[in-house]
């Protein structure tokens, strides 16, 4: 008998709680649209200097060097704390999911070119399955090959240095 009374009390309290929560008050404001997902290959595609859909290691290295030189405001061959902060804030401001924060991995007080280029180089190496030093549209977008889709059309892109 006591168990039945306890169950009845819990059931009654649950019903009362649900009734109290079912307020038909004002509806919440719609959420902002989420930032679209940008696949990591977009990080590399911007280095396709000749816009042929293939990114070569040489194109990537040239683009990375130009970006590093633009970020190195005092031209000492390394990014100090202020220069690193400026690059990171600019990257975060773009709001892309491909944003990669610069980090002084070896903790020597600045970000050198190798630390600057590490993310792009790592991704390149991972995608360059045949090790030929170039990423073809099939390597950049293997999902299109599986689905029988054409790779996305290449849009002209400009680096910070105007090239």
C-alpha positions, 0 to 999 in steps of 0.5 A: 500500500505504501509503495502505491501511495509513493508511486501515486505521489511521484506521478502526481508531482510529475504531472504537475511539473509538466503542466507548469512547464507547458507555458504557452508564453512568448516564443524565443527569438530565432537563432542566428544562422550557424557559420557554414562549415568550411572543409579544411582543404579551403585552407590549401585551395587559396594557394592555387596561384594559377587557378587550375584546380591543382595545388602544388607544394611550390604554390603553397610554399610561395603563398605561405612565404607571402603571408608570413612576410606580410605578417612580419611587420618589423621584417625580422624573419619571425613573428613576435607576440603582437604580430602573432596576435594580429594574425590570430585575430584576423583569422578568427575574424574571418570566422571560418571553420578552417581557422588555425591559431598560430602557436609558439610550439617550441616556446622560444618567444616567437613564431618562426616560419616553420611554426607558421606553415606547419598546419598547411604543410601537414594537411598537404602531406596528409592529402598528397596520397601519391607523394607527387607534390601536388594536390589534384581536384580528386585528392582535394575533393575525394568525396566528389569522386565517390559520388560522381560529382564534378569538383567545385569550380575554382574561384579566383583568389587573391593573396594579401600581397595582391597576387 
